[in-house]
Amino acid sequence: MLRDPENAKAWFDLGVKQQANEREDKAIQALQRAVELDPSLLAAWLELAVSYTNEGNRSLAYDAIEGWINRKEIYADSVRRWKESNANSRPGADRAQDLIGCLIEMARSVPGGVIDADVQIALGVLLNTSEVSE
């Protein structure tokens, strides 16, 4: 880290190590730095959502999941279609339910029924937020 403080992957690795040591505040700092340096580092967005969930911060966990969704290029068309078809259907709907619906659409859009582990992780994080308080 000291050799290259602009290395997003190093910040990501530090954040994951801090998570493993149950130092969520330090993990969040490192993972936030990772996504600031490289917003396309998708794994950092998911791990950030995990840390926010562990800290009981639903809103920031949702932000991190949404950041991941918006950057997952292979699902861009299905996300766009889902957003268009649900733009007016549920005004004031629960944000978690909206994100879950989008992730389910992403999972359904994969040809051949292949399971994307990252989509499953994102769904798990969102479902876990119902068990924590802000």
N, CA, C and O atoms as CSV, one atom per row, in Angstrom:
chain,resi,resn,atom,element,x,y,z
A,1,MET,N,N,0.825,-1.181,0.000
A,1,MET,CA,C,0.000,0.000,0.000
A,1,MET,C,C,0.872,1.248,0.000
A,1,MET,O,O,0.642,2.179,-0.772
A,2,LEU,N,N,1.864,1.259,0.863
A,2,LEU,CA,C,2.727,2.426,0.939
A,2,LEU,C,C,3.497,2.647,-0.354
A,2,LEU,O,O,3.818,3.784,-0.702
A,3,ARG,N,N,3.792,1.579,-1.059
A,3,ARG,CA,C,4.526,1.698,-2.318
A,3,ARG,C,C,3.667,2.272,-3.432
A,3,ARG,O,O,4.168,2.985,-4.302
A,4,ASP,N,N,2.383,1.966,-3.408
A,4,ASP,CA,C,1.496,2.445,-4.468
A,4,ASP,C,C,0.115,2.744,-3.881
A,4,ASP,O,O,-0.793,1.920,-3.990
A,5,PRO,N,N,-0.049,3.915,-3.260
A,5,PRO,CA,C,-1.327,4.242,-2.605
A,5,PRO,C,C,-2.480,4.448,-3.582
A,5,PRO,O,O,-3.622,4.633,-3.162
A,6,GLU,N,N,-2.193,4.420,-4.865
A,6,GLU,CA,C,-3.236,4.576,-5.878
A,6,GLU,C,C,-3.657,3.238,-6.480
A,6,GLU,O,O,-4.357,3.209,-7.492
A,7,ASN,N,N,-3.243,2.146,-5.875
A,7,ASN,CA,C,-3.535,0.803,-6.370
A,7,ASN,C,C,-4.856,0.314,-5.779
A,7,ASN,O,O,-4.909,-0.091,-4.617
A,8,ALA,N,N,-5.905,0.352,-6.571
A,8,ALA,CA,C,-7.240,-0.037,-6.112
A,8,ALA,C,C,-7.280,-1.488,-5.648
A,8,ALA,O,O,-7.944,-1.802,-4.661
A,9,LYS,N,N,-6.586,-2.366,-6.338
A,9,LYS,CA,C,-6.581,-3.792,-5.963
A,9,LYS,C,C,-5.955,-3.982,-4.583
A,9,LYS,O,O,-6.426,-4.805,-3.798
A,10,ALA,N,N,-4.900,-3.230,-4.284
A,10,ALA,CA,C,-4.275,-3.329,-2.958
A,10,ALA,C,C,-5.241,-2.858,-1.869
A,10,ALA,O,O,-5.319,-3.463,-0.800
A,11,TRP,N,N,-5.972,-1.783,-2.141
A,11,TRP,CA,C,-6.976,-1.314,-1.185
A,11,TRP,C,C,-8.078,-2.348,-1.005
A,11,TRP,O,O,-8.543,-2.582,0.110
A,12,PHE,N,N,-8.493,-2.966,-2.107
A,12,PHE,CA,C,-9.497,-4.032,-2.040
A,12,PHE,C,C,-9.000,-5.181,-1.167
A,12,PHE,O,O,-9.714,-5.652,-0.283
A,13,ASP,N,N,-7.764,-5.630,-1.423
A,13,ASP,CA,C,-7.198,-6.734,-0.637
A,13,ASP,C,C,-7.136,-6.383,0.847
A,13,ASP,O,O,-7.438,-7.217,1.700
A,14,LEU,N,N,-6.745,-5.150,1.151
A,14,LEU,CA,C,-6.705,-4.706,2.542
A,14,LEU,C,C,-8.104,-4.735,3.148
A,14,LEU,O,O,-8.280,-5.178,4.283
A,15,GLY,N,N,-9.097,-4.265,2.398
A,15,GLY,CA,C,-10.468,-4.269,2.898
A,15,GLY,C,C,-10.973,-5.666,3.210
A,15,GLY,O,O,-11.630,-5.879,4.229
A,16,VAL,N,N,-10.671,-6.615,2.341
A,16,VAL,CA,C,-11.094,-8.006,2.564
A,16,VAL,C,C,-10.396,-8.576,3.807
A,16,VAL,O,O,-11.010,-9.301,4.590
A,17,LYS,N,N,-9.133,-8.248,3.979
A,17,LYS,CA,C,-8.409,-8.721,5.179
A,17,LYS,C,C,-9.001,-8.111,6.441
A,17,LYS,O,O,-9.119,-8.783,7.465
A,18,GLN,N,N,-9.368,-6.855,6.368
A,18,GLN,CA,C,-9.982,-6.212,7.534
A,18,GLN,C,C,-11.341,-6.846,7.843
A,18,GLN,O,O,-11.697,-7.012,9.010
A,19,GLN,N,N,-12.104,-7.203,6.797
A,19,GLN,CA,C,-13.369,-7.919,7.015
A,19,GLN,C,C,-13.120,-9.234,7.734
A,19,GLN,O,O,-13.825,-9.574,8.684
A,20,ALA,N,N,-12.114,-9.971,7.279
A,20,ALA,CA,C,-11.805,-11.270,7.874
A,20,ALA,C,C,-11.449,-11.129,9.354
A,20,ALA,O,O,-11.684,-12.040,10.148
A,21,ASN,N,N,-10.884,-9.989,9.709
A,21,ASN,CA,C,-10.518,-9.731,11.105
A,21,ASN,C,C,-11.612,-8.995,11.872
A,21,ASN,O,O,-11.394,-8.517,12.986
A,22,GLU,N,N,-12.798,-8.912,11.254
A,22,GLU,CA,C,-13.971,-8.280,11.850
A,22,GLU,C,C,-13.723,-6.826,12.245
A,22,GLU,O,O,-14.203,-6.358,13.277
A,23,ARG,N,N,-12.984,-6.141,11.424
A,23,ARG,CA,C,-12.739,-4.706,11.592
A,23,ARG,C,C,-13.485,-3.973,10.476
A,23,ARG,O,O,-12.884,-3.447,9.539
A,24,GLU,N,N,-14.797,-3.957,10.606
A,24,GLU,CA,C,-15.641,-3.441,9.528
A,24,GLU,C,C,-15.367,-1.977,9.212
A,24,GLU,O,O,-15.396,-1.587,8.045
A,25,ASP,N,N,-15.102,-1.156,10.232
A,25,ASP,CA,C,-14.850,0.257,9.953
A,25,ASP,C,C,-13.612,0.434,9.081
A,25,ASP,O,O,-13.611,1.250,8.160
A,26,LYS,N,N,-12.572,-0.320,9.366
A,26,LYS,CA,C,-11.348,-0.271,8.550
A,26,LYS,C,C,-11.591,-0.883,7.166
A,26,LYS,O,O,-11.062,-0.395,6.167
A,27,ALA,N,N,-12.388,-1.947,7.114
A,27,ALA,CA,C,-12.721,-2.572,5.836
A,27,ALA,C,C,-13.465,-1.577,4.948
A,27,ALA,O,O,-13.163,-1.446,3.762
A,28,ILE,N,N,-14.428,-0.886,5.524
A,28,ILE,CA,C,-15.212,0.089,4.763
A,28,ILE,C,C,-14.306,1.186,4.217
A,28,ILE,O,O,-14.432,1.574,3.056
A,29,GLN,N,N,-13.407,1.680,5.037
A,29,GLN,CA,C,-12.495,2.734,4.567
A,29,GLN,C,C,-11.661,2.258,3.381
A,29,GLN,O,O,-11.529,2.963,2.381
A,30,ALA,N,N,-11.103,1.061,3.503
A,30,ALA,CA,C,-10.257,0.531,2.429
A,30,ALA,C,C,-11.075,0.246,1.166
A,30,ALA,O,O,-10.633,0.555,0.060
A,31,LEU,N,N,-12.254,-0.336,1.328
A,31,LEU,CA,C,-13.082,-0.661,0.167
A,31,LEU,C,C,-13.635,0.591,-0.513
A,31,LEU,O,O,-13.747,0.637,-1.738
A,32,GLN,N,N,-13.976,1.599,0.276
A,32,GLN,CA,C,-14.399,2.869,-0.316
A,32,GLN,C,C,-13.267,3.460,-1.160
A,32,GLN,O,O,-13.499,3.970,-2.256
A,33,ARG,N,N,-12.058,3.386,-0.641
A,33,ARG,CA,C,-10.906,3.902,-1.392
A,33,ARG,C,C,-10.721,3.111,-2.686
A,33,ARG,O,O,-10.411,3.683,-3.731
A,34,ALA,N,N,-10.910,1.802,-2.611
A,34,ALA,CA,C,-10.769,0.961,-3.802
A,34,ALA,C,C,-11.753,1.382,-4.893
A,34,ALA,O,O,-11.366,1.502,-6.055
A,35,VAL,N,N,-13.022,1.607,-4.536
A,35,VAL,CA,C,-14.000,1.980,-5.563
A,35,VAL,C,C,-13.828,3.421,-6.023
A,35,VAL,O,O,-14.201,3.761,-7.146
A,36,GLU,N,N,-13.266,4.271,-5.167
A,36,GLU,CA,C,-12.942,5.635,-5.611
A,36,GLU,C,C,-11.857,5.589,-6.680
A,36,GLU,O,O,-11.938,6.285,-7.692
A,37,LEU,N,N,-10.847,4.767,-6.444
A,37,LEU,CA,C,-9.734,4.667,-7.385
A,37,LEU,C,C,-10.115,3.933,-8.663
A,37,LEU,O,O,-9.649,4.276,-9.750
A,38,ASP,N,N,-10.966,2.920,-8.526
A,38,ASP,CA,C,-11.359,2.128,-9.690
A,38,ASP,C,C,-12.814,1.684,-9.547
A,38,ASP,O,O,-13.085,0.605,-9.021
A,39,PRO,N,N,-13.748,2.512,-10.012
A,39,PRO,CA,C,-15.162,2.164,-9.897
A,39,PRO,C,C,-15.547,0.885,-10.642
A,39,PRO,O,O,-16.621,0.333,-10.403
A,40,SER,N,N,-14.692,0.414,-11.532
A,40,SER,CA,C,-14.998,-0.813,-12.269
A,40,SER,C,C,-14.557,-2.072,-11.523
A,40,SER,O,O,-14.733,-3.180,-12.030
A,41,LEU,N,N,-13.993,-1.918,-10.339
A,41,LEU,CA,C,-13.578,-3.065,-9.519
A,41,LEU,C,C,-14.818,-3.624,-8.822
A,41,LEU,O,O,-15.114,-3.287,-7.675
A,42,LEU,N,N,-15.526,-4.475,-9.537
A,42,LEU,CA,C,-16.852,-4.925,-9.113
A,42,LEU,C,C,-16.844,-5.668,-7.782
A,42,LEU,O,O,-17.764,-5.504,-6.980
A,43,ALA,N,N,-15.839,-6.466,-7.540
A,43,ALA,CA,C,-15.781,-7.215,-6.286
A,43,ALA,C,C,-15.747,-6.278,-5.081
A,43,ALA,O,O,-16.278,-6.609,-4.020
A,44,ALA,N,N,-15.131,-5.122,-5.239
A,44,ALA,CA,C,-15.065,-4.158,-4.143
A,44,ALA,C,C,-16.448,-3.625,-3.784
A,44,ALA,O,O,-16.745,-3.395,-2.611
A,45,TRP,N,N,-17.297,-3.429,-4.801
A,45,TRP,CA,C,-18.662,-2.970,-4.532
A,45,TRP,C,C,-19.432,-3.999,-3.699
A,45,TRP,O,O,-20.129,-3.644,-2.749
A,46,LEU,N,N,-19.296,-5.275,-4.065
A,46,LEU,CA,C,-20.005,-6.319,-3.317
A,46,LEU,C,C,-19.489,-6.436,-1.886
A,46,LEU,O,O,-20.272,-6.559,-0.944
A,47,GLU,N,N,-18.162,-6.397,-1.730
A,47,GLU,CA,C,-17.600,-6.492,-0.376
A,47,GLU,C,C,-17.973,-5.280,0.464
A,47,GLU,O,O,-18.184,-5.395,1.672
A,48,LEU,N,N,-18.054,-4.124,-0.175
A,48,LEU,CA,C,-18.492,-2.925,0.532
A,48,LEU,C,C,-19.933,-3.096,1.017
A,48,LEU,O,O,-20.267,-2.701,2.134
A,49,ALA,N,N,-20.777,-3.679,0.181
A,49,ALA,CA,C,-22.161,-3.948,0.591
A,49,ALA,C,C,-22.209,-4.903,1.778
A,49,ALA,O,O,-23.022,-4.733,2.686
A,50,VAL,N,N,-21.338,-5.904,1.765
A,50,VAL,CA,C,-21.262,-6.850,2.888
A,50,VAL,C,C,-20.886,-6.111,4.177
A,50,VAL,O,O,-21.515,-6.300,5.218
A,51,SER,N,N,-19.862,-5.275,4.093
A,51,SER,CA,C,-19.420,-4.549,5.294
A,51,SER,C,C,-20.497,-3.598,5.803
A,51,SER,O,O,-20.725,-3.508,7.009
A,52,TYR,N,N,-21.155,-2.895,4.898
A,52,TYR,CA,C,-22.237,-2.006,5.329
A,52,TYR,C,C,-23.363,-2.796,5.993
A,52,TYR,O,O,-23.940,-2.350,6.985
A,53,THR,N,N,-23.669,-3.960,5.448
A,53,THR,CA,C,-24.703,-4.804,6.046
A,53,THR,C,C,-24.276,-5.264,7.430
A,53,THR,O,O,-25.070,-5.250,8.371
A,54,ASN,N,N,-23.023,-5.671,7.550
A,54,ASN,CA,C,-22.510,-6.096,8.858
A,54,ASN,C,C,-22.584,-4.977,9.887
A,54,ASN,O,O,-22.757,-5.229,11.080
A,55,GLU,N,N,-22.453,-3.749,9.423
A,55,GLU,CA,C,-22.527,-2.588,10.314
A,55,GLU,C,C,-23.963,-2.099,10.512
A,55,GLU,O,O,-24.206,-1.159,11.269
A,56,GLY,N,N,-24.909,-2.741,9.830
A,56,GLY,CA,C,-26.311,-2.378,9.995
A,56,GLY,C,C,-26.724,-1.147,9.207
A,56,GLY,O,O,-27.738,-0.525,9.524
A,57,ASN,N,N,-25.960,-0.787,8.191
A,57,ASN,CA,C,-26.283,0.393,7.402
A,57,ASN,C,C,-26.919,-0.022,6.077
A,57,ASN,O,O,-26.240,-0.192,5.064
A,58,ARG,N,N,-28.228,-0.177,6.115
A,58,ARG,CA,C,-28.972,-0.635,4.934
A,58,ARG,C,C,-28.810,0.296,3.748
A,58,ARG,O,O,-28.531,-0.150,2.635
A,59,SER,N,N,-28.984,1.573,3.980
A,59,SER,CA,C,-28.967,2.542,2.885
A,59,SER,C,C,-27.654,2.484,2.106
A,59,SER,O,O,-27.666,2.462,0.875
A,60,LEU,N,N,-26.535,2.461,2.803
A,60,LEU,CA,C,-25.245,2.396,2.111
A,60,LEU,C,C,-25.017,1.020,1.487
A,60,LEU,O,O,-24.355,0.913,0.455
A,61,ALA,N,N,-25.549,-0.017,2.093
A,61,ALA,CA,C,-25.469,-1.347,1.474
A,61,ALA,C,C,-26.232,-1.340,0.152
A,61,ALA,O,O,-25.755,-1.887,-0.842
A,62,TYR,N,N,-27.413,-0.725,0.137
A,62,TYR,CA,C,-28.189,-0.623,-1.100
A,62,TYR,C,C,-27.428,0.190,-2.148
A,62,TYR,O,O,-27.414,-0.162,-3.327
A,63,ASP,N,N,-26.796,1.284,-1.706
A,63,ASP,CA,C,-26.008,2.100,-2.635
A,63,ASP,C,C,-24.894,1.276,-3.275
A,63,ASP,O,O,-24.651,1.373,-4.478
A,64,ALA,N,N,-24.221,0.467,-2.465
A,64,ALA,CA,C,-23.113,-0.352,-2.976
A,64,ALA,C,C,-23.633,-1.407,-3.959
A,64,ALA,O,O,-23.027,-1.628,-5.008
A,65,ILE,N,N,-24.749,-2.055,-3.626
A,65,ILE,CA,C,-25.336,-3.042,-4.543
A,65,ILE,C,C,-25.744,-2.355,-5.846
A,65,ILE,O,O,-25.506,-2.880,-6.933
A,66,GLU,N,N,-26.352,-1.191,-5.730
A,66,GLU,CA,C,-26.756,-0.468,-6.927
A,66,GLU,C,C,-25.532,-0.048,-7.753
A,66,GLU,O,O,-25.569,-0.087,-8.983
A,67,GLY,N,N,-24.464,0.347,-7.082
A,67,GLY,CA,C,-23.226,0.671,-7.787
A,67,GLY,C,C,-22.702,-0.521,-8.563
A,67,GLY,O,O,-22.235,-0.382,-9.693
A,68,TRP,N,N,-22.782,-1.698,-7.949
A,68,TRP,CA,C,-22.353,-2.936,-8.618
A,68,TRP,C,C,-23.259,-3.229,-9.819
A,68,TRP,O,O,-22.773,-3.526,-10.910
A,69,ILE,N,N,-24.576,-3.144,-9.611
A,69,ILE,CA,C,-25.534,-3.416,-10.686
A,69,ILE,C,C,-25.271,-2.494,-11.877
A,69,ILE,O,O,-25.245,-2.945,-13.022
A,70,ASN,N,N,-25.079,-1.228,-11.608
A,70,ASN,CA,C,-24.914,-0.248,-12.683
A,70,ASN,C,C,-23.599,-0.394,-13.442
A,70,ASN,O,O,-23.443,0.171,-14.525
A,71,ARG,N,N,-22.662,-1.139,-12.889
A,71,ARG,CA,C,-21.365,-1.313,-13.543
A,71,ARG,C,C,-21.161,-2.711,-14.119
A,71,ARG,O,O,-20.142,-2.964,-14.763
A,72,LYS,N,N,-22.085,-3.599,-13.906
A,72,LYS,CA,C,-21.969,-4.979,-14.394
A,72,LYS,C,C,-22.413,-4.997,-15.855
A,72,LYS,O,O,-23.583,-5.227,-16.161
A,73,GLU,N,N,-21.469,-4.754,-16.738
A,73,GLU,CA,C,-21.734,-4.537,-18.169
A,73,GLU,C,C,-22.551,-5.646,-18.834
A,73,GLU,O,O,-23.410,-5.361,-19.668
A,74,ILE,N,N,-22.296,-6.900,-18.477
A,74,ILE,CA,C,-22.986,-7.984,-19.190
A,74,ILE,C,C,-24.496,-7.977,-18.964
A,74,ILE,O,O,-25.243,-8.621,-19.702
A,75,TYR,N,N,-24.940,-7.249,-17.945
A,75,TYR,CA,C,-26.368,-7.180,-17.657
A,75,TYR,C,C,-26.979,-5.831,-18.020
A,75,TYR,O,O,-28.133,-5.571,-17.680
A,76,ALA,N,N,-26.238,-4.980,-18.695
A,76,ALA,CA,C,-26.710,-3.622,-18.980
A,76,ALA,C,C,-28.083,-3.619,-19.656
A,76,ALA,O,O,-28.951,-2.834,-19.272
A,77,ASP,N,N,-28.292,-4.474,-20.647
A,77,ASP,CA,C,-29.584,-4.503,-21.352
A,77,ASP,C,C,-30.715,-4.975,-20.453
A,77,ASP,O,O,-31.798,-4.391,-20.467
A,78,SER,N,N,-30.481,-6.022,-19.672
A,78,SER,CA,C,-31.561,-6.520,-18.810
A,78,SER,C,C,-31.862,-5.533,-17.683
A,78,SER,O,O,-33.019,-5.395,-17.286
A,79,VAL,N,N,-30.849,-4.849,-17.163
A,79,VAL,CA,C,-31.077,-3.841,-16.129
A,79,VAL,C,C,-31.878,-2.673,-16.702
A,79,VAL,O,O,-32.820,-2.188,-16.075
A,80,ARG,N,N,-31.494,-2.229,-17.897
A,80,ARG,CA,C,-32.211,-1.133,-18.543
A,80,ARG,C,C,-33.672,-1.517,-18.771
A,80,ARG,O,O,-34.569,-0.727,-18.476
A,81,ARG,N,N,-33.922,-2.722,-19.294
A,81,ARG,CA,C,-35.297,-3.180,-19.525
A,81,ARG,C,C,-36.076,-3.256,-18.215
A,81,ARG,O,O,-37.234,-2.843,-18.153
A,82,TRP,N,N,-35.448,-3.779,-17.179
A,82,TRP,CA,C,-36.128,-3.900,-15.896
A,82,TRP,C,C,-36.493,-2.519,-15.359
A,82,TRP,O,O,-37.610,-2.306,-14.889
A,83,LYS,N,N,-35.551,-1.587,-15.430
A,83,LYS,CA,C,-35.821,-0.233,-14.928
A,83,LYS,C,C,-36.946,0.428,-15.716
A,83,LYS,O,O,-37.809,1.088,-15.137
A,84,GLU,N,N,-36.939,0.253,-17.034
A,84,GLU,CA,C,-37.995,0.842,-17.869
A,84,GLU,C,C,-39.357,0.234,-17.545
A,84,GLU,O,O,-40.352,0.954,-17.462
A,85,SER,N,N,-39.409,-1.062,-17.363
A,85,SER,CA,C,-40.696,-1.714,-17.122
A,85,SER,C,C,-41.208,-1.499,-15.704
A,85,SER,O,O,-42.390,-1.717,-15.437
A,86,ASN,N,N,-40.345,-1.077,-14.796
A,86,ASN,CA,C,-40.762,-0.884,-13.405
A,86,ASN,C,C,-40.692,0.565,-12.951
A,86,ASN,O,O,-40.844,0.849,-11.763
A,87,ALA,N,N,-40.465,1.482,-13.880
A,87,ALA,CA,C,-40.289,2.890,-13.526
A,87,ALA,C,C,-41.501,3.470,-12.802
A,87,ALA,O,O,-41.344,4.234,-11.849
A,88,ASN,N,N,-42.686,3.121,-13.235
A,88,ASN,CA,C,-43.895,3.713,-12.648
A,88,ASN,C,C,-44.790,2.692,-11.961
A,88,ASN,O,O,-45.867,3.042,-11.479
A,89,SER,N,N,-44.370,1.456,-11.910
A,89,SER,CA,C,-45.276,0.419,-11.420
A,89,SER,C,C,-45.457,0.425,-9.907
A,89,SER,O,O,-46.510,0.028,-9.408
A,90,ARG,N,N,-44.446,0.870,-9.177
A,90,ARG,CA,C,-44.562,0.824,-7.720
A,90,ARG,C,C,-43.979,2.094,-7.097
A,90,ARG,O,O,-42.906,2.046,-6.496
A,91,PRO,N,N,-44.661,3.212,-7.229
A,91,PRO,CA,C,-44.122,4.428,-6.628
A,91,PRO,C,C,-43.997,4.274,-5.120
A,91,PRO,O,O,-44.907,3.779,-4.455
A,92,GLY,N,N,-42.868,4.701,-4.595
A,92,GLY,CA,C,-42.641,4.597,-3.159
A,92,GLY,C,C,-42.334,3.194,-2.680
A,92,GLY,O,O,-42.360,2.925,-1.479
A,93,ALA,N,N,-42.043,2.302,-3.604
A,93,ALA,CA,C,-41.778,0.908,-3.228
A,93,ALA,C,C,-40.509,0.803,-2.401
A,93,ALA,O,O,-39.663,1.696,-2.412
A,94,ASP,N,N,-40.399,-0.281,-1.702
A,94,ASP,CA,C,-39.240,-0.578,-0.883
A,94,ASP,C,C,-38.000,-0.713,-1.777
A,94,ASP,O,O,-38.006,-1.482,-2.739
A,95,ARG,N,N,-36.948,0.031,-1.458
A,95,ARG,CA,C,-35.740,0.008,-2.284
A,95,ARG,C,C,-35.127,-1.385,-2.350
A,95,ARG,O,O,-34.674,-1.811,-3.412
A,96,ALA,N,N,-35.110,-2.088,-1.242
A,96,ALA,CA,C,-34.547,-3.443,-1.237
A,96,ALA,C,C,-35.314,-4.337,-2.195
A,96,ALA,O,O,-34.708,-5.100,-2.948
A,97,GLN,N,N,-36.638,-4.255,-2.178
A,97,GLN,CA,C,-37.446,-5.080,-3.072
A,97,GLN,C,C,-37.195,-4.723,-4.535
A,97,GLN,O,O,-37.187,-5.599,-5.400
A,98,ASP,N,N,-36.990,-3.439,-4.808
A,98,ASP,CA,C,-36.667,-3.025,-6.177
A,98,ASP,C,C,-35.335,-3.619,-6.617
A,98,ASP,O,O,-35.222,-4.142,-7.726
A,99,LEU,N,N,-34.333,-3.540,-5.757
A,99,LEU,CA,C,-33.022,-4.095,-6.102
A,99,LEU,C,C,-33.093,-5.615,-6.260
A,99,LEU,O,O,-32.467,-6.180,-7.157
A,100,ILE,N,N,-33.850,-6.265,-5.394
A,100,ILE,CA,C,-34.019,-7.716,-5.502
A,100,ILE,C,C,-34.688,-8.065,-6.833
A,100,ILE,O,O,-34.270,-9.004,-7.510
A,101,GLY,N,N,-35.716,-7.318,-7.205
A,101,GLY,CA,C,-36.377,-7.556,-8.487
A,101,GLY,C,C,-35.421,-7.398,-9.658
A,101,GLY,O,O,-35.446,-8.191,-10.599
A,102,CYS,N,N,-34.593,-6.389,-9.601
A,102,CYS,CA,C,-33.614,-6.165,-10.665
A,102,CYS,C,C,-32.609,-7.316,-10.722
A,102,CYS,O,O,-32.278,-7.798,-11.805
A,103,LEU,N,N,-32.130,-7.751,-9.571
A,103,LEU,CA,C,-31.174,-8.859,-9.538
A,103,LEU,C,C,-31.797,-10.161,-10.052
A,103,LEU,O,O,-31.133,-10.942,-10.734
A,104,ILE,N,N,-33.045,-10.387,-9.729
A,104,ILE,CA,C,-33.728,-11.584,-10.232
A,104,ILE,C,C,-33.832,-11.519,-11.755
A,104,ILE,O,O,-33.628,-12.522,-12.439
A,105,GLU,N,N,-34.148,-10.341,-12.281
A,105,GLU,CA,C,-34.190,-10.175,-13.740
A,105,GLU,C,C,-32.810,-10.424,-14.346
A,105,GLU,O,O,-32.702,-11.042,-15.405
A,106,MET,N,N,-31.765,-9.953,-13.688
A,106,MET,CA,C,-30.404,-10.196,-14.166
A,106,MET,C,C,-30.134,-11.698,-14.205
A,106,MET,O,O,-29.589,-12.210,-15.183
A,107,ALA,N,N,-30.513,-12.395,-13.149
A,107,ALA,CA,C,-30.284,-13.838,-13.084
A,107,ALA,C,C,-31.043,-14.573,-14.185
A,107,ALA,O,O,-30.537,-15.539,-14.757
A,108,ARG,N,N,-32.235,-14.122,-14.474
A,108,ARG,CA,C,-33.051,-14.757,-15.517
A,108,ARG,C,C,-32.524,-14.488,-16.919
A,108,ARG,O,O,-32.811,-15.246,-17.846
A,109,SER,N,N,-31.764,-13.429,-17.078
A,109,SER,CA,C,-31.318,-13.035,-18.418
A,109,SER,C,C,-30.093,-13.805,-18.904
A,109,SER,O,O,-29.700,-13.668,-20.063
A,110,VAL,N,N,-29.494,-14.599,-18.047
A,110,VAL,CA,C,-28.304,-15.351,-18.446
A,110,VAL,C,C,-28.731,-16.528,-19.312
A,110,VAL,O,O,-29.554,-17.342,-18.895
A,111,PRO,N,N,-28.175,-16.620,-20.514
A,111,PRO,CA,C,-28.562,-17.735,-21.395
A,111,PRO,C,C,-28.097,-19.080,-20.839
A,111,PRO,O,O,-27.032,-19.194,-20.232
A,112,GLY,N,N,-28.913,-20.069,-21.064
A,112,GLY,CA,C,-28.556,-21.426,-20.667
A,112,GLY,C,C,-28.690,-21.717,-19.186
A,112,GLY,O,O,-28.251,-22.768,-18.718
A,113,GLY,N,N,-29.290,-20.801,-18.443
A,113,GLY,CA,C,-29.508,-21.048,-17.033
A,113,GLY,C,C,-28.249,-21.067,-16.179
A,113,GLY,O,O,-28.258,-21.606,-15.072
A,114,VAL,N,N,-27.174,-20.486,-16.681
A,114,VAL,CA,C,-25.929,-20.421,-15.915
A,114,VAL,C,C,-26.155,-19.532,-14.691
A,114,VAL,O,O,-26.805,-18.490,-14.782
A,115,ILE,N,N,-25.624,-19.946,-13.567
A,115,ILE,CA,C,-25.785,-19.181,-12.338
A,115,ILE,C,C,-24.570,-18.290,-12.147
A,115,ILE,O,O,-23.435,-18.767,-12.131
A,116,ASP,N,N,-24.814,-17.000,-12.003
A,116,ASP,CA,C,-23.759,-16.030,-11.733
A,116,ASP,C,C,-23.646,-15.902,-10.215
A,116,ASP,O,O,-24.561,-15.397,-9.564
A,117,ALA,N,N,-22.542,-16.350,-9.660
A,117,ALA,CA,C,-22.348,-16.337,-8.214
A,117,ALA,C,C,-22.444,-14.921,-7.645
A,117,ALA,O,O,-22.949,-14.736,-6.537
A,118,ASP,N,N,-21.971,-13.930,-8.382
A,118,ASP,CA,C,-22.032,-12.555,-7.884
A,118,ASP,C,C,-23.459,-12.054,-7.742
A,118,ASP,O,O,-23.769,-11.320,-6.804
A,119,VAL,N,N,-24.326,-12.441,-8.660
A,119,VAL,CA,C,-25.739,-12.062,-8.540
A,119,VAL,C,C,-26.321,-12.716,-7.284
A,119,VAL,O,O,-27.088,-12.093,-6.550
A,120,GLN,N,N,-25.952,-13.962,-7.049
A,120,GLN,CA,C,-26.439,-14.664,-5.857
A,120,GLN,C,C,-25.920,-14.010,-4.576
A,120,GLN,O,O,-26.648,-13.907,-3.589
A,121,ILE,N,N,-24.662,-13.570,-4.595
A,121,ILE,CA,C,-24.091,-12.876,-3.431
A,121,ILE,C,C,-24.850,-11.579,-3.180
A,121,ILE,O,O,-25.217,-11.280,-2.043
A,122,ALA,N,N,-25.085,-10.812,-4.237
A,122,ALA,CA,C,-25.815,-9.553,-4.088
A,122,ALA,C,C,-27.216,-9.796,-3.527
A,122,ALA,O,O,-27.678,-9.058,-2.656
A,123,LEU,N,N,-27.886,-10.830,-4.028
A,123,LEU,CA,C,-29.210,-11.180,-3.486
A,123,LEU,C,C,-29.112,-11.559,-2.010
A,123,LEU,O,O,-29.947,-11.146,-1.206
A,124,GLY,N,N,-28.114,-12.326,-1.661
A,124,GLY,CA,C,-27.924,-12.727,-0.262
A,124,GLY,C,C,-27.691,-11.536,0.650
A,124,GLY,O,O,-28.222,-11.484,1.759
A,125,VAL,N,N,-26.908,-10.589,0.190
A,125,VAL,CA,C,-26.655,-9.384,0.984
A,125,VAL,C,C,-27.961,-8.631,1.203
A,125,VAL,O,O,-28.262,-8.206,2.318
A,126,LEU,N,N,-28.734,-8.468,0.134
A,126,LEU,CA,C,-30.007,-7.744,0.266
A,126,LEU,C,C,-30.976,-8.468,1.192
A,126,LEU,O,O,-31.643,-7.838,2.012
A,127,LEU,N,N,-31.053,-9.766,1.064
A,127,LEU,CA,C,-31.951,-10.522,1.943
A,127,LEU,C,C,-31.481,-10.452,3.391
A,127,LEU,O,O,-32.298,-10.467,4.312
A,128,ASN,N,N,-30.176,-10.375,3.593
A,128,ASN,CA,C,-29.626,-10.266,4.933
A,128,ASN,C,C,-29.901,-8.910,5.567
A,128,ASN,O,O,-29.944,-8.803,6.793
A,129,THR,N,N,-30.087,-7.876,4.758
A,129,THR,CA,C,-30.355,-6.551,5.328
A,129,THR,C,C,-31.676,-6.510,6.081
A,129,THR,O,O,-31.877,-5.647,6.936
A,130,SER,N,N,-32.570,-7.428,5.774
A,130,SER,CA,C,-33.843,-7.458,6.493
A,130,SER,C,C,-33.670,-7.916,7.936
A,130,SER,O,O,-34.570,-7.757,8.762
A,131,GLU,N,N,-32.498,-8.490,8.232
A,131,GLU,CA,C,-32.225,-8.979,9.577
A,131,GLU,C,C,-31.406,-8.021,10.415
A,131,GLU,O,O,-31.120,-8.309,11.577
A,132,VAL,N,N,-31.019,-6.872,9.842
A,132,VAL,CA,C,-30.246,-5.884,10.594
A,132,VAL,C,C,-31.006,-4.576,10.608
A,132,VAL,O,O,-31.882,-4.355,9.771
A,133,SER,N,N,-30.688,-3.724,11.530
A,133,SER,CA,C,-31.350,-2.425,11.585
A,133,SER,C,C,-30.355,-1.323,11.286
A,133,SER,O,O,-29.150,-1.473,11.483
A,134,GLU,N,N,-30.890,-0.210,10.803
A,134,GLU,CA,C,-30.036,0.935,10.479
A,134,GLU,C,C,-29.657,1.709,11.683
A,134,GLU,O,O,-28.939,2.704,11.578
